[in-house]
Amino acid sequence: MSIAGELNITLNTSDTHNTRCQISSSRPLQASHVFTGKTIDQTLTMIPLLFNICSKAQAVTAVRAIESAKQTPATPQIESTREALIALESLREQALRVAMDWPTFIKVAPESPLLSHIAMGISKIMKSLETSQSLKYLASSSKTLSSEAQGITKAQNLQWKTFSETISNGIFGSSTTTWLASDLDEWANQEQTQAASFIHWLSQKTWKNAGESTITELPAIDDSALLNVLLAEQHQFTSQPVWKNQCHELSWFTHQQHNKQNLIAKSKALKGNGIFSRMVARLVEIANLITVLDDFFIHHETLTAPKSSAKGLAYSHAARGRLSHYINVENNTVKKLLILAPTEWNFHPQGVTKDSLCNLQADNERDLRQQAELLIHAIDPCVGYTLNMVMN
């Protein structure tokens, strides 16, 4: 049922130091029309099936928007469970890129046990959180939400501890706490894991900092101002969003940069927002997500959900960046649903991806393709795309 579509990215270069980029999209940018006239339950059932990229984030954002429109907020416990689901989904997408894609660049086979552990382990943990109930409208009134009502069980606690220890050792070779306190360059030079070997390999490349962009992070926007633009421009805005005539980046990278880590500051090799910085930031993002989930499963902390002050508007910080939904509901019927995905900010025809790709420089087509693939998935770990190379 999914209609995810993909991005078509073309790099055109007359020589390897003069790259031009074009981006077009077959993503279903007006598919939200299909929900007009549907009931709330029908909408919440269809959304994760129709938009299977970051499906948990889509489902959470949709139910939050409905709760906002109906002025029936969920309890902090349920919102905390939803945040844990989004964090698990984000961890899966980021960790799979490291475990599945990074080994191919250093010409080694991905570690199948680690890949299986990431994919299957996260799926099992998600199921343990009773997602079918926590993602329902009026979940607060359900009598079947045992995990939300009673807290994290011992079984869930043990399940997460086992999973997090294995994934931390598989990627970092240590706990996330130890890794975050370490020296990045020393860690990479020791090459204890495939991720370390990849960072070491990348740090030796003359082009490691290629792909820097001058496109800035989306500034803080008043919820009412954003809603006014959404309602006025609707799909024109959601398909190619700009703010005050400027393109902006709204990715996991910009969100993650607000979490300052000593490890990033210690690395002499890091510079700007090009390839190397984004690769290291991906590792920090994984460590941060594991820390958040430790807080939830082990320390029994309540995770705080982002809140919108505008009726019918809701957010979630997905693996791709901040996802926004606006919904108008009358009685039990959806009258309008607008989805503003981070991919449309980041892959705007004049946005950060184009700017970054146009700043790549390589001595040959192979290096240029490597750089482009690294950047594309660094900006959006979930997006489907076709990369075309035109060498004149």
C-alpha positions, -999 to 999 in steps of 0.1 A, spaced: 0 0 0 30 23 5 34 51 -20 68 64 -7 82 75 -41 118 86 -44 141 114 -53 158 116 -86 192 133 -82 214 141 -111 250 153 -108 263 169 -140 299 179 -142 320 192 -171 351 184 -150 354 169 -115 358 203 -99 326 219 -114 296 200 -102 260 209 -109 230 192 -93 193 188 -101 167 173 -78 132 161 -87 108 141 -67 82 114 -72 73 115 -35 35 115 -29 34 151 -18 -4 155 -21 -13 121 -9 -28 135 23 -59 144 2 -69 107 5 -77 112 42 -104 139 35 -137 124 47 -122 95 65 -129 89 102 -102 94 128 -98 56 132 -95 51 95 -69 79 92 -48 65 120 -49 30 105 -39 42 70 -12 67 78 16 43 88 7 20 59 7 48 33 37 66 46 60 37 56 91 59 59 93 67 96 59 51 100 60 53 138 68 91 137 40 96 111 15 77 133 25 96 165 24 130 148 -10 123 133 -26 112 166 -10 142 183 -25 165 157 -59 149 162 -56 153 200 -46 189 195 -76 196 172 -100 179 196 -83 194 226 -80 159 242 -43 156 251 -28 123 260 -13 116 294 25 123 299 30 85 303 15 78 269 34 107 253 66 93 268 59 59 253 54 75 219 87 94 223 104 60 230 88 45 199 101 74 178 136 71 194 136 34 186 127 40 150 153 67 147 179 45 163 171 17 138 174 40 107 207 56 119 223 24 131 214 5 100 232 31 78 263 26 99 261 -12 100 249 -18 65 263 10 43 296 20 60 313 -14 55 308 -12 18 330 19 16 359 1 33 353 -30 12 343 -54 39 311 -74 43 286 -60 68 283 -80 100 251 -100 96 246 -107 133 247 -69 141 223 -61 112 199 -87 124 202 -75 160 194 -40 150 164 -48 128 148 -76 148 158 -64 182 142 -30 178 111 -46 162 106 -68 193 111 -39 217 86 -18 198 60 -46 200 66 -48 238 54 -12 241 19 -21 230 21 3 200 -14 -7 188 -28 10 218 -4 39 225 -9 52 189 -47 52 191 -68 83 196 -81 86 232 -55 60 243 -56 76 278 -90 60 283 -80 25 273 -80 -1 300 -55 -23 282 -24 -1 285 -7 -22 311 28 -9 303 18 27 304 -2 22 336 23 1 355 56 14 341 83 -5 323 83 -42 333 114 -61 344 112 -81 311 113 -49 291 141 -35 312 162 -66 306 153 -68 269 165 -32 264 197 -37 285 207 -67 265 199 -50 232 217 -17 240 248 -35 253 251 -55 221 245 -26 197 269 -3 217 297 -29 216 290 -36 179 292 0 168 315 17 194 333 -12 210 323 1 244 294 17 262 281 49 248 292 67 280 328 56 275 327 64 238 313 99 242 341 107 267 368 93 244 391 110 219 375 104 184 408 102 166 423 77 190 392 56 189 392 56 151 429 47 149 423 16 171 398 3 145 380 -20 169 347 -20 150 337 -15 114 324 19 123 358 29 137 375 15 106 352 36 84 359 68 103 396 61 101 393 54 64 373 86 59 397 107 79 425 99 55 406 112 25 416 146 11 379 152 4 367 143 39 353 178 46 338 182 11 301 191 7 300 221 31 268 241 28 259 277 36 222 268 39 213 276 75 191 258 100 154 266 100 150 293 127 125 290 154 91 298 140 60 308 160 34 280 157 6 304 146 28 319 119 37 285 105 0 275 106 -10 306 87 15 298 59 4 262 58 -33 271 55 -26 299 29 -2 280 7 -11 244 15 6 219 -9 26 246 -26 44 250 8 46 214 18 61 203 -15 88 230 -17 89 248 17 108 280 22 107 305 50 108 342 42 121 334 7 150 313 21 157 276 20 167 260 53 179 227 66 156 208 90 174 175 94 184 153 123 218 169 120 206 204 128 185 191 157 214 170 170 238 199 169 220 214 199 233 185 220 269 196 224 293 167 230 329 169 241 339 142 216 331 163 186 350 193 200 380 171 206 385 160 170 409 181 150 397 166 118 362 180 121 353 211 100 321 227 90 290 207 80 305 185 53 308 148 49 331 140 79 313 161 104 280 146 94 294 110 97 307 117 132 275 134 141 256 102 131 276 83 157 268 109 183 231 107 174 231 70 179 248 74 212 223 101 222 193 79 212 207 50 233 211 73 262 175 86 259 162 50 257 183 41 287 165 69 306 132 54 295 137 17 300 163 16 328 159 48 348 121 50 343 122 86 333 93 102 315 103 114 280 90 149 271 71 153 239 73 185 217 42 206 220 25 230 196 5 260 207 -16 261 175 -48 240 175 -45 210 152 -8 214 147 17 187 160 54 178 157 77 148 162 115 147 159 118 118 134 149 101 121 148 126 91 142 157 112 111 175 125 79 162 110 48 184 112 11 175 107 -19 199 107 -54 184 109 -89 198 109 -115 175 124 -153 179 126 -170 155 149 -152 122 139 -144 132 103 -111 145 89 -118 177 68 -81 185 60 -47 169 67 -14 187 57 19 170 62 52 189 62 80 164 60 117 173 67 127 157 34 110 185 15 130 211 33 163 192 29 158 181 -7 143 214 -19 155 220 -55 176 249 -41 181 235 -6 209 220 15 213 188 -4 218 206 -37 241 231 -22 262 204 -6 264 183 -37 274 212 -58 303 217 -34 318 183 -39 351 180 -56 368 148 -68 395 136 -91 374 109 -106 338 98 -110 341 70 -84 351 94 -57 324 119 -67 298 91 -64 311 80 -31 309 116 -17 274 121 -31 261 88 -16 276 96 18 261 131 18 226 121 7 222 95 34 238 117 59 212 143 53 183 118 53 189 82 64 155 70 52 150 85 18 148 65 -14 167 80 -43 182 74 -77 216 90 -83 225 97 -119 260 108 -129 265 128 -161 302 134 -169 308 158 -198 
